[in-house]
Amino acid sequence: MTRKAFVAGVGMTPFTKPGQNEPYTEMGAAAIRAALADAGLDYSAVQQAYAGYVYGDSTCGQGVIYKVGMSGIPIVNVNNNCSTGSSALFLARQAVTAGIVDCALAVGFEQMNPGALGTIYTDRPSPTDAFGEEADDLVGDLGIPSALRLFGGAGKSHMDKHGTTIEDFARIRAKASRHAGNNPKAVFRAELTPQDVLDSPMMWPGVMTRLMACPPTCGGAAAIIVSESFAKAHGLSTGVEIAGQAMTTDTPSTFQAHDMMQLVGYDMAAAAAASVYEAAGVGPEDVDVVELHDCFAHNELITYEALGLCPQGGAQKYIAEGGNTYGGRHVTNPSGGLLSKGHPLGATGLAQCYELTRQLRGKAEATQVEGARIALQHNLGLGGACVVTLYKAA
């Protein structure tokens, strides 16, 4: 019998450009302290911890958590590429709902370098080699960074199927900047017009400009997940429940479909979303606010359809009608998302949890979505894993 899990506390550091950050140990520890303070708990109450990061040596989680306390509890280090933070959250929630612990900590952090993501270990096979080989067959080498080629290729696939244009991606990027202007923790807060986005350097002619890609970022975020009985015993809030959560990995369709959209996780996202809606007893029409993985404007567009926010092939109309912003059907990435808030890989999933928890509490200040009661989170990592989480306000 599974138990309910509640988000008792959240914390997040302001995101920064590489070189303007504190060390990862300080960012992660600051996020944990903020989450504990938000919950009204001492670190001694935490029974297990899950620490997410991508770029770092083994046991970086201990290096972060020991700055807050050394209580001898299990600490598990997690790396699932860009879905690392939500993978840590998934494990913390799972431990609570399974009755293994009553109070779990999930923390994510990343200290990144400027520029495109690269391979660290070049003396052995990369886990994403097969993705690169499939992209070679589908779109060619192009001489551009791997992530840009993969997600740009997914966007181009949507363009070829449904008549989507580069202007649609520009509108998504401009929307992200408008939202980020209200978020003091976002790294880029200057408002952009769609034309500003189109006028930035062209990375893939007719498909992608530089401003359509998220920036490398540094930061930390954390969440405290508790059982209902623990919350009652300690006088903690049960105002935000994790009502459904699913993690999916690749299936044969990733490669057998020979489609760039499937290659970057469309089917993973659709399967995870379907599982979550069923578990929570709601549908996409019930969702008020969404934080999704907009590592590129192209991925935001195809994810609208994967999550069921609009019909397949309906993203262009959804954007044109303002369905993705305030006053529309779903306010998507009110934080500014990865495109404007930033994307410190290990922290991103937990930063999404921070944003949505504040939305459902009605405490999101200038980014608040009026009357938000149901929130959806989508976090994707190539190689691959996708975590979709649905939150309900009590």
N, C-alpha and C positions, 0 to 999 in steps of 0.2 A: 504494500500500500504506500503510495507516494504522499508526501506532505507538501503543503504550500511553502513557497519561498518568497521572501519579501526583501526589497532593497531598503535597508535601514539607514545607510549613509553613503554619500558619494563625495568625491573630492577630485580636483583637477588643477593642474598648474596652467598658467597662460602659456600658449604655444609660442615658440620663437624660431627664428631662422638659425641654421647651423652656425656656430661661432658666437652666437649671442646668448647661449644657454649655460646653465649650471651643469655640472657633471650629472650623469644619469642617476647616481646614488642619491644626490640631493633632490632631483626632480621626483623620483619615485617615492622617496621618504616623505616629501612635502605632500604629495597626493594622498598617501596613506594617513598621515596625521589629519589632513582635512576631512577625509572620509570618516575617521573615528570621531572627530569632533562633531561632525554633522549628525552622526548616529547617537552621540552621547555615550560612547563606550571608551574604555581603556584597552590598550592593546592586549592585555592579559586575558581578555574575554575571547579572543580569536583562537579557534581550535585547529584550523588548517589554513594554509595560504597557497595561492597559485600566482606565480609571477610570470608575466609575458614580456618578451623582448625578442628581437630578431638579430640585431647586430651587437654581439657581446660574447664574452667568454662564458664558460659553464659556471653555474651558481651565482650569476649576477643577481638573481632574486634574493639570495641570502645577503649579498652585499648591500642591497637596498633595505630589506626588511630588518636586518640587524641594527640599522640606524634608528629604528623605532622601538625595537625590543628583541630580546633573545630569550624566548620562553621554551625552546626545545620542541616546538610543534613541527609537524610535517610541512615542508616547503617544496613545492613542485615547480620546476622551471618549464615554461611552455614556449614553443616556437612553431607557429603555423602561418608563416609569412604574414601578409597584411591582415589576416583574421586572428592574429595572435591574442589581442586583448579580449575579444569576445570568446575565444577558446578558453582563456583563463576564467572568464565569467561563467561559461558553460560548465566547467568542472566544479566551480564553487557552488553554483546552483544545484548541480547534480548531487553533490555531497550532502547538501541540506535536504533536498527532497527525498533522498534515499534513506535519511535518518542516520547517516554516518556521523555527522556533526550538526550542531545547532547554530554555529556562527563561523562563517568562512570569509576570508579576505581574498579578493581578486585585485591585482595591481598590474598595470602595464606602463612601460616607459621605453623611450628610445632616444639615443644620442646619435644623430645622423650627420653625415658629411654632405657638403653641397653637391649638386649635380645629379645625374641620372643614377638609378640603382645599378649596381654592378655585382658580379660574382666575386666572392671572397676567396673561395678555394678553387684554384684553377688547375690543380694537379689531379683531379678526380671528376667523375661524371657529375653533372648538375642534375638535380631532381626535375628541372624544367626543360631538359634537353628535348624531350619528346614534343613539348609544346612549341619549341622553336623550330623543330623539323616540320611539324604540321603547318606552321605559319609560312615556312619557306615554300611549301607546296601551294598554299592558298593565295598568298599575296607577294611572295618573293622577298628578297633580302632587304631592299630599300635603303640600306645604310643608315638606319635610325635606331635609337635605343630600343631594346627588346620590349619593354612594357608599352611604349608608345606604339610600336608596331602591332602588338597583340590587341590592345584596346581600340586603337585607331582602326584596325582591321575589323573588329566587331562592329564598330560604328559604320564602316563602309558596307559591311554585310547588310545592316539594317537599311542603309541608303538604297542599296541595290534591290532589296525586297520590297520596300514600302515607300520609296520616294522621299525619304528624309533628306534634309539639306544641311550643309555646314552652318547655315544660319540658325537652325534649330539647336545645334550644339552651342552656338554663341549665346542664344537666349538663356540656356541653362546656366552657362558661366556667369552671365550678367545677373541672373537671379541670385546665384550664390553670393555675389559681391554685395547685393542689396541687403541680404539677410545678415551677412557678416558685419555690416556697418553698425548693427545693434548689439554685437557680441564683443565685449571687452577682452575676452580670452582668445579671439581669433588673431591669426598672425597677419592677414591681409584684410584691411578694413576699408580700403578705398573703393568707391562705387565705380563700376564699369558699365558702359553701354554695350549692347551687342556689337556695335561698330568698332568700339575699342578692342574687343576680343578678336574680331576679324582682321583688324589692322596690326595685330601683334605678329611676330615672325612666323611664317608658314613652315610647319614641320613636315606635313604631308599634303601636297597641293590638293586643294578641294576637299580635304578630309579633316585636317587638324591644324590649329595654330598653337603657339606655345602656351597661351593663357588658358587653353582647354585642359591642361595637365596640372595636377596638384603639385605643390612644392615639397621638397624634403624639409622636415620639421623636427624639432626636438620638444619633448614634453613628457608629462606623466599624468595618469588618472587612476582612480581606485574606487572600489565599491565594497561595502559590507553586506553580505547576504545572510539572512537569519530565518529560522523557523518561526512559526506563529507562537508556539509555546515559549520560546526564548524571548521573543519580542514582548509578550505579555509579562513574563517574569522580570524583565529588566525595564519595563516602561518605555519600550521603543515604538516608533511609528510603524504601523502596518498599512500606510497609505498608498504604497506602490507595490503591487504584486507582479512577479514574473508568472504570467498566466499560461505561457507556452514558449517553448524554445526547442530548436532543432539544429543539429550540425550534420551537414552532408559533405561527402567527398565525391570525387569524379566517378562516373559510370562509363561504360563503353561508348555512350553517345558523344562524350567529349571529343573523341577522335573519329568515331565511325560516321558522324553526321557530316564531316568535312565542311564545317561552317565555323567561321571565326567567332560567332556569338556563343556557340556551344563550347568552343575552346577556352573562352574566358569565364565560364561558369554559369551561363544562362540556365542550364538544366539543373545545376546544383541549387541555385537560388529558387527556382520554381518549385522544386521538390521540398526544400526546407520550408518555404512559405506555406505550401499546401498542408504540410504536417502541423505547422504552428496554428493555422486557422482552425483546423479540425480539433486540436487539443484545447484551444481557448474557446471554442464555440462561437467564433465570430467570422466575419468575412472582410475582405479589403474595403468594402463600402462602409464598414464601421470604424475604420481607422481615422483618427484625427490628425496625427502628426507622425512624421517619418524621419529617421536619420538613416540614410543609406550610403553605400560605399561609392562615392563619386570620385574615385581616383582620377578619372578622366570624365569630362562631360558626356562622352560617348557611353560610358558604363552607367551613368545615371539614367540616360534615356532608355537603354535596353532593360535596365532593372525595373523601371516603371511597369513594364509589361510582364517581366518575370514574377513580380510580386502581386500581380493582378490589380494594380492601381488603375490601369486602363487596359483595354483589349489589345491583343496582339495586332501590331500594325497601327495602333491608335495613339502612339506617343506624340506624334506631330500635332494632332488635334488637341490632345491633352495639354501640351505646352502652350499652344496658341490661345486656348481658352483660359489659361491661368490656373489650371487644375492643380499645379504643383507649388502654389504660393498662397499667401494670406488671402482669404476670401474665396479660395478654390476648394476642391474636394479634399485634398490632403496637403497640408503644409509640409513640404519636403526640405529637409536640411535647414531648419530655421537658424541653426548655429552658423551657417555658412558652409558647412560640410568640409570635406577634405580639400576641396578646391580653394576655399578661402580661409577656413579655420586652420587648416594644416593637417598633415598626415605623418605623425611620428608612429611608425608601424605598430609597435607593441602597445602603444597607448590608445590607438584610435577606437577600438571596440569599447573600451571602458569610458572614453570620452563621450561616445554616443550614449552610453548608459547614464552618464552624468547629465547630459543635456535632456534626455527624455524623462528622467526622474524629476528634474526640476520643472519640466513642463507639466507633468501630471500632478505635482504638488501645487501648481499655480504660482511658482516662485521664479519663473524664468525672466522676469523683469521685461526689458525691452524686446526680447524675442518671443514673449509669451503668445501661445496660440489660445485664443479665447475658448474656454469651455473644454479643453482637451481632457479626454477620459481614457482613450485607448491609443497607445503608441507602438510603433513598429520599428525595429532595428534590423539592419542588414549589413553584414561585414564579410568581405570576401578576400581570400588569399589564393593566389595561383599556385598550383602544384599538387593538391589543391584542397581547400576547405571553405565552406560557407556556413555562417551561423546567422540564423534569423531568430529574433527574440520579440515576443509580444508582451507588453506591460499594460496592466489595468490599474486605474485609480480606484481606491476603495470608496 
